[in-house]
């Protein structure tokens, strides 16, 4: 019995070392985030900062790592805490060395930014879309998401903050209406790049 469990665990560990398996894991986290958004009518900050932001960050991390593995970056490099670890921004910068990330999500970003901008409940009243666009960019969303979950107080050892909201911390606004569709687009792009993957 124990031998069978050890064998299954070993198979799972080996499975997670391929670009396709990293992508499959990322897809499940992204699906979970999208389901939670659909099921929650009134997104309060505790709900967003807790499970949805966490799932979104894990989704981007795994999708980015799948694309980097596909480009030949080794798994051991991706796991190094000081090089990449769980840092979404460092992963984004490395991804940009291999793909034009902005062009991958551009049409999705513009479509959803326009819809978000036209929502009368947002804080951009009186501005044009061009004036507000910096804070609506996918890059800005990743940076905000990253900084909300990382503590850079000790630069030698960046770590995830608590998953629970802390009143002493200021959380940067993350626009789920923009972030999640762009992550969907990035996931679809990753599937198109990684041969042998199935959705």
N, C-alpha and C positions, 0 to 999 in steps of 0.2 A: 504493500500500500504506500509506504513512505517513498519507495523507489519510483513509483508512478507519479507521485506528486513532484518529486525532484525533477523527473524527466519533463513534465509539463511546464514547470517553472523555467527550466533551461530553454525549452522551445519558445516560450513567450519572450524570454530575454533576447534570444537570437532574432526573433521576428521583429523586434523593435529596432533593429540595427539597419534596416533598409529604408531608402527614401519613401517607398510606398507605404511601409508600416508607420513611419513617422507621420505621413500625410493622413493615413486612416485615423490615427489617434487625434490629430489636429481637427479633422472633420467632425469627430464625435463631440469634442469640446465645443466647437462652433455651433453644431446642431443643438446642443444643450443650452447654450446662451440664447440662441434664437427662440427656442421653445419657451424659455423663462420670460423673455420679453413679450411673447404673444400671450402668455398665460397671466401676466401681471398687468392689470389695467392702469393702476396708478403707481408709477415707478418712483418710490421714495428713495432718498439717498442711501439709506441703510441697505436696501435691497440691491441697488445698483452697485454700490461699492463692494458689497459682499460677493455674492455668487456670480453676478453677471460680469463684472469687471474681471474677476478671477478667471472665469471660463474664457473670456475674450483674450486675456493675456496668454493663457496656456495654448489657446488655439493658434494665435499668431506665432508663438514660439515654436510649436511643432511644425506648422506649415512652412515657416522660414527654414527650419532645420532640415526639413525634407528636401527643399529646393537646393540648399547648400550641400547636403550629402550628394544629391544628384549631380552637382557641379564638381564633386571631388573633394570637398572639405571633409576631413576625417571626423568620425564620431568622437574620438578622443579629444580633438581640438574643440569641437562644439561643447563638450562637457567641462572644459577648463573654466573654473569660476572667474578667474581674472580676465580671461579672454572673451568669453561669451556668457557662460552660465545661463541664468534666467533673464539676462539684461536684454529687453526687447529692442532698445535703441542700438546697441552694439550689433545685434543680429540684423537689424534693418540696414545699418551701414554696410555690413558685409554682403548682404543681399543685393544692395545697390551696386556693388562691385561686379556683380554677375548679370543683373537684370535691370532694365529701366523700370523701376517700380512705379514711378509716377504715371508712365504711359499705360501700365497694366491696369491700374484702377481709375484712370482719368475719366472715362465716360460714365462709369458708375458713380464716381465722386461728384461730378458736375450735376448729374441728374438728381442725386439725393441732397446735395447742398442747396440746389435751387428749391426743392420742395421744403427743406428745413427752413431756409431763409424766408420763404413766403408765409410760414406759420406765424400768425400774429402774436403768439404767446412767447416768442423768443425775445432776447435782449437786444436785437439788432435793429430795432425800429429807427428809421431815419437814415440808415446806412444803405449803401448799394451793396450788391453781392460781391463786387470786387473789393470793397473796403472791409468786408467781413470775411473774405475768403481765406486769409491766413489761418484764422482760428478754426476754420472748417476743413482744412486740408487733412488728408489721411496721415501724413507725417506728423502733424501737430497732434492728432488724436492718439497716435502711438506713443509720442513723447509724454503726453498727459497721462495716459494709462500707465506707462512705465514709472513715472515719477510718483504716481499715487501709491504704488506698491513697493517701491524701493526706498531704502534709507541710504543716503550718501553722506551721512555724518562721518563715517569712517571710510575714506576713499579706498583703503586697502582691502576692505571686506564689505562690499555692498551686499545688503541682505534684504529680503522681503520684509516689509513692515507687517504688523499684525493684520489679519484679514478683517478685523472688526473696526468700524469707524472710531476714530479717536478725536474728541472735541478739540484737542490741542493742535491738531494737524489741519492744514488747509488743503483740501483736495481740489485738483485742477478739473474743470468741467470736461467730461468726455461725452461726445454726441453719439449716442448709440445708433441714432437714425442714420448716421454717416459711417461710423466705424464698422458696424456689422455688415451692411451691404458691401463695403469695400473688402472686408475679410472673406465674404462669400465669393467675390470676384477673384481674389488672390488664390483661394482654394481651388476654384475652377481652373485658373491658369496653371496651378501646380499639377493638377490632374492631367492637363494637356501636355505638360512637359515631361512628366515621369512615365516613361514607357512601361507597359505591363501593369499599370494601375487600373483598377476598376472602381467605379463609383458605387 
